[in-house]
Every structure is written in C-alpha cells, then in structure tokens.
C-alpha cells in the first residue's frame, strides 16, 4: 500500500523515526533508477516550522552533496517537494555494528582481533575522507561527523561496510558549541567542553574499537553525568586486562587514541590507521568474509534482514 509520493518517489513503508526525521522505503518512479528502492529521509512534519531543526536538516542535505566514498552511505538525490526538503540515500539491507555487538554479548562471542582492526581501519578511512572533503570551490569543508558509534556503522548482507547518519555533522570546525552532539559513551573530553574538531571523531572510533575487542565500553556509568565524569577522569581498564590475546600494538594505539588531551593523540585518521597497520589484513574484509560473520551471528533463520535505518 502506497503512503503517498515525495518528488519522483513512492513511499512504500516506514523504516523508522529519529529525533529529527522520518525515514521511508521509497521506490523511484522515473529516471535511470526507476523501480529501484531507496531510503528517503524527510524532516518530521511537526518540526517543519522549527528554525533550528530546519537548519540542521538543510545542513545535512547540503553536506551530503559533497561526500562520495565507498564506505559512506551514498546520497542519490537532495530535493524539495512542496517546500519540504528530502534526502534520498542508498538502502542498506543489513545490520548496524551495534546490533552485531549486542548479539555477540548475548552469545558471549568475542570478535577476532584482526576483524575488529579491519572494521576500525575502514571506519578511519571513511572519516579521513570526510574530514578532508572539499566544497565545489576547492576549499576544505572541515567536516566533523559528531556521532561516530557502532549504531551508525552498517554492514550489508553483501558484506559492504558503510558509515552513515551525518545528521548532526558540523562543517565549521571551532569551539563554543552549546550543545552536546552524539551519544554519551562516545563523547570525548573536549566535546564535553563544547569543542568541535575531527579529534572527537577519532576518539569515538577508539571507543568503538575498544568495544569491538572487549564487548564493553571503556567509560561507563549509571547515567550520563557518571559517564561524563568517567570520560573526564580518563581512566579505563586496559584491553589486555579483559582479553589476553590483544597484541601490544593495539593496546598502545588505544592508549594514544584515548589520551585525555587531543594534542597527545593521533593527529589524524591516517595516523591512527597506520598505527594499526601491522594487524591489518585486507583478506579479512572481503565481502564474503564479512557477510559470513553476519550469517554466523544471526543464522539462516534471520537472513531476511530488515533495511537499516539511517
């Protein structure tokens, strides 16, 4: 049953609702992609008159025009219909890494170290590209994702890895942001001070790697304030105390990446990835190998995976 039309797309089914936007499975009715399904994202109706929400969604739409990378969710179209902005993205048929981690916890399965390193390296490559993205005039955009976490890193049934949801991304690097951007467990000390730089994305990536290796987060608490206090204190259990097979090269990289001050950490995504290079093996990340991991965790009975929601 059709839910209506937006631009040249028929809305087939709702995929989910975020804090700012509704996402639908949508089918292209015209053009070279006619008959193909996509994920269509539009601002929630009750927020259409909210200047802040409109500005944030407009920023995401504008930013998406400039990001084209094999490990970033691809945007096919940015349009407007009746004055309403919408974003059309590739439909990822699979799971997010957060779901995979939850299944690992349920089954008490630790990810192989080389697989965790591979996923982290791919994520760093996508972030490095975004951080260096340029506008049409050749000037750096200064993109900061601001919400890097396992739930925004997707694995398709075909074995593709994609970073998504640039909904709170910032294209102006600076300080003094009055709001906290992102999920509490993945916020860096400087982001708690209102600073927005690429360093906070690298911090969140390090937290994600720690979680991939141990199935635990390095900084925890019963509520956000306790989590923030732990992050500011900067004390966390070394991964080797939780898992003996983690090589020293990974332990050392995490110690640098989770240093309290940005100046003590890796200067950029490439440097972080280079530190993990001794354990990087591209054979671990073939589409066949990645899809096999998903099948192994969820089983044949769950292969009709729902599309992930961005």
C-alpha positions as a LaTeX table, in Angstrom:
\begin{tabular}{lrrr}
\hline
Residue & $x$ (\AA) & $y$ (\AA) & $z$ (\AA) \\
\hline
Unk1 & 0.00 & 0.00 & 0.00 \\
Unk2 & 1.41 & 3.35 & $-1.03$ \\
Unk3 & 1.96 & 6.01 & 1.64 \\
Unk4 & 2.00 & 8.79 & $-0.93$ \\
Unk5 & 4.61 & 10.42 & $-3.09$ \\
Unk6 & 7.55 & 12.70 & $-2.44$ \\
Unk7 & 9.14 & 14.16 & $-5.52$ \\
Unk8 & 9.59 & 11.34 & $-8.01$ \\
Unk9 & 9.37 & 8.64 & $-5.33$ \\
Unk10 & 6.55 & 6.48 & $-4.00$ \\
Unk11 & 6.67 & 5.88 & $-0.25$ \\
Unk12 & 6.39 & 2.11 & 0.29 \\
Unk13 & 6.82 & 1.62 & 4.03 \\
Unk14 & 8.14 & 3.46 & 7.10 \\
Unk15 & 11.62 & 2.43 & 8.17 \\
Unk16 & 11.85 & 4.45 & 11.34 \\
Unk17 & 11.79 & 7.81 & 13.03 \\
Unk18 & 14.68 & 9.70 & 14.52 \\
Unk19 & 14.75 & 12.82 & 16.63 \\
Unk20 & 14.56 & 14.99 & 13.54 \\
Unk21 & 13.42 & 12.99 & 10.52 \\
Unk22 & 11.21 & 10.19 & 9.26 \\
Unk23 & 12.76 & 7.56 & 7.01 \\
Unk24 & 10.83 & 5.55 & 4.43 \\
Unk25 & 11.50 & 2.83 & 1.93 \\
Unk26 & 10.79 & 4.64 & $-1.32$ \\
Unk27 & 10.66 & 3.49 & $-4.94$ \\
Unk28 & 11.88 & 5.66 & $-7.77$ \\
Unk29 & 9.13 & 6.22 & $-10.32$ \\
Unk30 & 11.13 & 7.96 & $-13.02$ \\
Unk31 & 14.68 & 8.39 & $-14.27$ \\
Unk32 & 17.55 & 5.92 & $-14.59$ \\
Unk33 & 16.77 & 4.32 & $-11.21$ \\
Unk34 & 13.04 & 3.79 & $-11.86$ \\
Unk35 & 11.79 & 0.71 & $-9.99$ \\
Unk36 & 14.69 & 0.70 & $-7.54$ \\
Unk37 & 14.18 & 1.13 & $-3.80$ \\
Unk38 & 15.95 & 3.73 & $-1.70$ \\
Unk39 & 15.81 & 5.19 & 1.80 \\
Unk40 & 14.06 & 8.56 & 1.74 \\
Unk41 & 14.57 & 10.86 & 4.70 \\
Unk42 & 12.48 & 13.96 & 5.33 \\
Unk43 & 12.04 & 16.35 & 8.22 \\
Unk44 & 9.27 & 15.35 & 10.60 \\
Unk45 & 6.08 & 17.30 & 9.98 \\
Unk46 & 5.92 & 18.74 & 13.48 \\
Unk47 & 9.40 & 20.24 & 13.01 \\
Unk48 & 8.79 & 21.98 & 9.69 \\
Unk49 & 8.31 & 25.30 & 11.46 \\
Unk50 & 11.28 & 24.80 & 13.82 \\
Unk51 & 14.14 & 27.02 & 12.54 \\
Unk52 & 16.83 & 25.00 & 14.33 \\
Unk53 & 15.58 & 21.64 & 13.03 \\
Unk54 & 15.19 & 23.05 & 9.52 \\
Unk55 & 18.71 & 24.48 & 9.59 \\
Unk56 & 20.17 & 21.19 & 10.81 \\
Unk57 & 18.37 & 19.12 & 8.19 \\
Unk58 & 19.30 & 21.64 & 5.48 \\
Unk59 & 22.92 & 21.36 & 6.59 \\
Unk60 & 22.80 & 17.56 & 6.30 \\
Unk61 & 21.30 & 17.82 & 2.82 \\
Unk62 & 23.93 & 20.31 & 1.70 \\
Unk63 & 26.81 & 18.36 & 3.22 \\
Unk64 & 25.67 & 15.12 & 1.61 \\
Unk65 & 26.21 & 16.57 & $-1.84$ \\
Unk66 & 29.97 & 16.51 & $-1.36$ \\
Unk67 & 30.60 & 13.11 & 0.24 \\
Unk68 & 31.24 & 10.27 & $-2.20$ \\
Unk69 & 33.17 & 7.36 & $-0.73$ \\
Unk70 & 32.70 & 3.57 & $-0.94$ \\
Unk71 & 32.39 & 3.33 & 2.85 \\
Unk72 & 29.96 & 6.22 & 3.34 \\
Unk73 & 26.23 & 5.79 & 2.73 \\
Unk74 & 25.70 & 7.24 & $-0.72$ \\
Unk75 & 23.20 & 10.03 & $-1.25$ \\
Unk76 & 21.47 & 9.84 & $-4.63$ \\
Unk77 & 19.38 & 12.97 & $-4.54$ \\
Unk78 & 18.62 & 16.05 & $-2.49$ \\
Unk79 & 15.32 & 17.64 & $-3.40$ \\
Unk80 & 12.29 & 19.59 & $-2.29$ \\
Unk81 & 8.61 & 18.84 & $-2.70$ \\
Unk82 & 6.05 & 21.47 & $-1.78$ \\
Unk83 & 8.72 & 23.36 & 0.09 \\
Unk84 & 9.77 & 20.28 & 2.09 \\
Unk85 & 13.36 & 19.08 & 1.86 \\
Unk86 & 14.11 & 15.40 & 1.41 \\
Unk87 & 17.19 & 13.24 & 1.10 \\
Unk88 & 17.34 & 10.03 & $-0.97$ \\
Unk89 & 20.02 & 7.51 & 0.04 \\
Unk90 & 21.05 & 4.01 & $-0.84$ \\
Unk91 & 19.04 & 1.42 & 1.08 \\
Unk92 & 21.38 & $-0.68$ & 3.24 \\
Unk93 & 19.98 & $-4.18$ & 3.60 \\
Unk94 & 21.73 & $-5.45$ & 6.69 \\
Unk95 & 22.65 & $-4.71$ & 10.29 \\
Unk96 & 24.47 & $-1.97$ & 12.12 \\
Unk97 & 27.58 & $-2.86$ & 14.11 \\
Unk98 & 25.75 & $-2.05$ & 17.34 \\
Unk99 & 23.33 & $-4.88$ & 16.60 \\
Unk100 & 26.22 & $-7.23$ & 15.90 \\
Unk101 & 27.82 & $-6.29$ & 19.21 \\
Unk102 & 24.59 & $-6.95$ & 21.08 \\
Unk103 & 24.36 & $-10.40$ & 19.52 \\
Unk104 & 27.98 & $-11.10$ & 20.47 \\
Unk105 & 27.20 & $-10.15$ & 24.08 \\
Unk106 & 24.15 & $-12.39$ & 24.10 \\
Unk107 & 26.16 & $-15.32$ & 22.80 \\
Unk108 & 29.36 & $-14.42$ & 24.69 \\
Unk109 & 31.38 & $-14.38$ & 21.47 \\
Unk110 & 34.49 & $-12.22$ & 21.13 \\
Unk111 & 35.29 & $-10.80$ & 17.71 \\
Unk112 & 38.62 & $-11.88$ & 16.20 \\
Unk113 & 41.19 & $-9.15$ & 16.78 \\
Unk114 & 42.05 & $-8.84$ & 13.09 \\
Unk115 & 38.38 & $-8.44$ & 12.20 \\
Unk116 & 37.94 & $-5.65$ & 14.76 \\
Unk117 & 41.05 & $-3.94$ & 13.42 \\
Unk118 & 39.78 & $-4.26$ & 9.85 \\
Unk119 & 36.43 & $-2.65$ & 10.68 \\
Unk120 & 38.18 & 0.15 & 12.55 \\
Unk121 & 40.56 & 0.82 & 9.67 \\
Unk122 & 37.66 & 1.06 & 7.21 \\
Unk123 & 35.89 & 3.46 & 9.55 \\
Unk124 & 39.04 & 5.58 & 9.83 \\
Unk125 & 39.39 & 5.67 & 6.05 \\
Unk126 & 35.82 & 6.96 & 5.69 \\
Unk127 & 36.37 & 9.56 & 8.40 \\
Unk128 & 39.69 & 10.66 & 6.92 \\
Unk129 & 37.93 & 11.28 & 3.62 \\
Unk130 & 35.10 & 13.22 & 5.29 \\
Unk131 & 37.49 & 15.33 & 7.35 \\
Unk132 & 39.36 & 16.35 & 4.17 \\
Unk133 & 36.28 & 16.82 & 1.97 \\
Unk134 & 36.20 & 19.95 & $-0.15$ \\
Unk135 & 33.38 & 22.10 & $-1.43$ \\
Unk136 & 32.88 & 22.98 & $-5.10$ \\
Unk137 & 35.29 & 25.90 & $-4.73$ \\
Unk138 & 38.07 & 23.58 & $-3.56$ \\
Unk139 & 38.05 & 24.87 & $-0.01$ \\
Unk140 & 38.11 & 22.33 & 2.84 \\
Unk141 & 34.68 & 21.89 & 4.43 \\
Unk142 & 36.08 & 20.88 & 7.81 \\
Unk143 & 33.50 & 18.11 & 8.21 \\
Unk144 & 33.18 & 16.54 & 11.65 \\
Unk145 & 30.70 & 13.63 & 11.89 \\
Unk146 & 30.00 & 14.20 & 15.62 \\
Unk147 & 28.09 & 10.93 & 16.08 \\
Unk148 & 30.52 & 8.09 & 15.35 \\
Unk149 & 29.34 & 4.94 & 17.12 \\
Unk150 & 28.66 & 1.27 & 16.29 \\
Unk151 & 24.99 & 2.05 & 15.58 \\
Unk152 & 25.99 & 4.42 & 12.76 \\
Unk153 & 28.35 & 1.93 & 11.07 \\
Unk154 & 26.50 & $-0.52$ & 8.86 \\
Unk155 & 27.15 & $-3.98$ & 7.44 \\
Unk156 & 25.09 & $-5.04$ & 4.45 \\
Unk157 & 24.15 & $-8.61$ & 3.58 \\
Unk158 & 26.54 & $-8.30$ & 0.64 \\
Unk159 & 29.41 & $-7.54$ & 3.02 \\
Unk160 & 29.65 & $-3.78$ & 2.41 \\
Unk161 & 30.68 & $-1.50$ & 5.28 \\
Unk162 & 29.13 & 1.97 & 5.40 \\
Unk163 & 29.36 & 4.95 & 7.75 \\
Unk164 & 26.03 & 6.74 & 7.86 \\
Unk165 & 23.94 & 9.41 & 9.57 \\
Unk166 & 25.68 & 12.73 & 9.13 \\
Unk167 & 22.57 & 14.33 & 10.63 \\
Unk168 & 24.47 & 16.13 & 13.40 \\
Unk169 & 27.69 & 16.61 & 11.43 \\
Unk170 & 29.31 & 20.02 & 11.50 \\
Unk171 & 31.06 & 21.73 & 8.61 \\
Unk172 & 32.51 & 24.54 & 10.73 \\
Unk173 & 35.35 & 23.45 & 12.97 \\
Unk174 & 35.58 & 25.54 & 16.08 \\
Unk175 & 34.63 & 25.78 & 19.72 \\
Unk176 & 31.90 & 27.05 & 21.91 \\
Unk177 & 29.11 & 24.77 & 20.66 \\
Unk178 & 26.45 & 25.00 & 23.39 \\
Unk179 & 25.01 & 21.53 & 22.78 \\
Unk180 & 26.39 & 18.03 & 23.24 \\
Unk181 & 26.49 & 16.21 & 19.91 \\
Unk182 & 26.46 & 12.42 & 19.78 \\
Unk183 & 25.89 & 9.57 & 22.22 \\
Unk184 & 27.21 & 9.91 & 25.79 \\
Unk185 & 29.51 & 6.84 & 25.77 \\
Unk186 & 31.37 & 8.08 & 22.68 \\
Unk187 & 31.89 & 11.74 & 23.60 \\
Unk188 & 35.45 & 12.94 & 24.03 \\
Unk189 & 36.65 & 15.18 & 26.89 \\
Unk190 & 36.91 & 18.19 & 24.57 \\
Unk191 & 33.44 & 17.63 & 23.13 \\
Unk192 & 32.13 & 17.90 & 26.70 \\
Unk193 & 33.77 & 21.35 & 26.74 \\
Unk194 & 31.91 & 22.34 & 23.57 \\
Unk195 & 34.81 & 21.92 & 21.14 \\
Unk196 & 34.13 & 20.50 & 17.67 \\
Unk197 & 37.17 & 19.20 & 15.78 \\
Unk198 & 38.00 & 15.99 & 13.89 \\
Unk199 & 39.68 & 14.75 & 17.07 \\
Unk200 & 36.31 & 13.92 & 18.61 \\
Unk201 & 35.52 & 11.53 & 15.71 \\
Unk202 & 38.83 & 9.74 & 16.26 \\
Unk203 & 38.11 & 9.45 & 19.98 \\
Unk204 & 34.72 & 7.86 & 19.24 \\
Unk205 & 36.42 & 5.47 & 16.81 \\
Unk206 & 38.84 & 4.41 & 19.55 \\
Unk207 & 35.90 & 3.78 & 21.91 \\
Unk208 & 34.30 & 1.70 & 19.16 \\
Unk209 & 37.48 & $-0.35$ & 18.68 \\
Unk210 & 37.69 & $-0.95$ & 22.44 \\
Unk211 & 34.08 & $-2.15$ & 22.38 \\
Unk212 & 34.68 & $-4.39$ & 19.37 \\
Unk213 & 37.55 & $-6.06$ & 21.19 \\
Unk214 & 36.05 & $-6.41$ & 24.67 \\
Unk215 & 32.26 & $-6.08$ & 24.19 \\
Unk216 & 32.49 & $-3.37$ & 26.85 \\
Unk217 & 32.77 & 0.40 & 26.70 \\
Unk218 & 35.82 & 1.98 & 28.34 \\
Unk219 & 33.82 & 4.69 & 30.12 \\
Unk220 & 30.55 & 3.78 & 31.80 \\
Unk221 & 28.12 & 4.97 & 34.45 \\
Unk222 & 24.55 & 4.66 & 35.66 \\
Unk223 & 23.55 & 7.92 & 33.99 \\
Unk224 & 25.08 & 10.41 & 31.52 \\
Unk225 & 26.63 & 12.52 & 34.30 \\
Unk226 & 28.51 & 9.49 & 35.64 \\
Unk227 & 29.63 & 8.58 & 32.12 \\
Unk228 & 30.88 & 12.14 & 31.56 \\
Unk229 & 32.76 & 12.07 & 34.88 \\
Unk230 & 34.48 & 8.83 & 33.82 \\
Unk231 & 35.42 & 10.34 & 30.46 \\
Unk232 & 36.87 & 13.44 & 32.11 \\
Unk233 & 38.83 & 11.29 & 34.56 \\
Unk234 & 40.29 & 9.41 & 31.59 \\
Unk235 & 40.79 & 6.14 & 33.48 \\
Unk236 & 39.83 & 2.89 & 31.77 \\
Unk237 & 40.76 & $-0.77$ & 32.04 \\
Unk238 & 43.49 & $-1.78$ & 29.55 \\
Unk239 & 42.12 & $-4.16$ & 26.95 \\
Unk240 & 44.77 & $-6.71$ & 27.93 \\
Unk241 & 43.15 & $-6.94$ & 31.37 \\
Unk242 & 39.92 & $-8.01$ & 29.68 \\
Unk243 & 41.30 & $-10.02$ & 26.81 \\
Unk244 & 44.74 & $-11.62$ & 26.80 \\
Unk245 & 45.08 & $-12.16$ & 23.04 \\
Unk246 & 45.07 & $-8.44$ & 22.15 \\
Unk247 & 48.55 & $-7.58$ & 20.81 \\
Unk248 & 50.60 & $-4.77$ & 22.32 \\
Unk249 & 50.34 & $-2.76$ & 19.10 \\
Unk250 & 46.57 & $-2.44$ & 19.61 \\
Unk251 & 46.93 & $-1.69$ & 23.31 \\
Unk252 & 49.46 & 1.04 & 22.52 \\
Unk253 & 47.27 & 2.53 & 19.78 \\
Unk254 & 44.28 & 2.71 & 22.13 \\
Unk255 & 46.37 & 4.34 & 24.85 \\
Unk256 & 47.28 & 7.10 & 22.40 \\
Unk257 & 43.83 & 7.41 & 20.84 \\
Unk258 & 42.13 & 7.70 & 24.25 \\
Unk259 & 44.60 & 10.16 & 25.78 \\
Unk260 & 42.78 & 12.89 & 27.73 \\
Unk261 & 44.13 & 15.77 & 25.64 \\
Unk262 & 43.81 & 15.90 & 21.82 \\
Unk263 & 47.41 & 17.05 & 21.46 \\
Unk264 & 48.57 & 13.69 & 22.86 \\
Unk265 & 46.52 & 11.65 & 20.39 \\
Unk266 & 46.95 & 10.75 & 16.74 \\
Unk267 & 46.90 & 13.90 & 14.61 \\
Unk268 & 44.50 & 12.48 & 12.05 \\
Unk269 & 42.66 & 9.37 & 10.90 \\
Unk270 & 45.52 & 8.23 & 8.68 \\
Unk271 & 48.00 & 8.23 & 11.57 \\
Unk272 & 45.58 & 6.19 & 13.71 \\
Unk273 & 45.12 & 3.68 & 10.88 \\
Unk274 & 48.89 & 3.48 & 10.31 \\
Unk275 & 49.36 & 2.51 & 13.96 \\
Unk276 & 47.02 & $-0.45$ & 13.40 \\
Unk277 & 48.61 & $-1.39$ & 10.06 \\
Unk278 & 50.73 & $-4.30$ & 11.44 \\
Unk279 & 47.48 & $-6.17$ & 12.16 \\
Unk280 & 45.56 & $-5.03$ & 9.08 \\
Unk281 & 44.76 & $-7.82$ & 6.64 \\
Unk282 & 42.57 & $-6.95$ & 3.66 \\
Unk283 & 41.67 & $-10.64$ & 3.23 \\
Unk284 & 39.73 & $-10.41$ & 6.49 \\
Unk285 & 37.47 & $-7.80$ & 4.94 \\
Unk286 & 36.31 & $-9.46$ & 1.76 \\
Unk287 & 32.54 & $-9.16$ & 1.23 \\
Unk288 & 32.26 & $-12.94$ & 1.52 \\
Unk289 & 34.07 & $-12.98$ & 4.87 \\
Unk290 & 32.06 & $-10.09$ & 6.29 \\
Unk291 & 28.70 & $-11.49$ & 5.22 \\
Unk292 & 29.74 & $-14.86$ & 6.69 \\
Unk293 & 30.26 & $-13.19$ & 10.07 \\
Unk294 & 26.76 & $-11.72$ & 9.93 \\
Unk295 & 25.28 & $-15.09$ & 8.94 \\
Unk296 & 27.20 & $-16.78$ & 11.73 \\
Unk297 & 25.85 & $-14.36$ & 14.33 \\
Unk298 & 22.24 & $-14.25$ & 13.17 \\
Unk299 & 21.76 & $-17.62$ & 11.48 \\
Unk300 & 19.90 & $-18.66$ & 8.38 \\
Unk301 & 16.53 & $-18.07$ & 10.04 \\
Unk302 & 17.27 & $-14.36$ & 10.24 \\
Unk303 & 18.63 & $-13.79$ & 6.76 \\
Unk304 & 15.59 & $-11.74$ & 5.76 \\
Unk305 & 17.29 & $-8.78$ & 7.35 \\
Unk306 & 15.33 & $-5.54$ & 7.57 \\
Unk307 & 16.91 & $-2.46$ & 5.98 \\
Unk308 & 18.85 & $-0.44$ & 8.50 \\
Unk309 & 17.51 & 2.95 & 9.47 \\
Unk310 & 19.72 & 5.98 & 8.94 \\
\hline
\end{tabular}
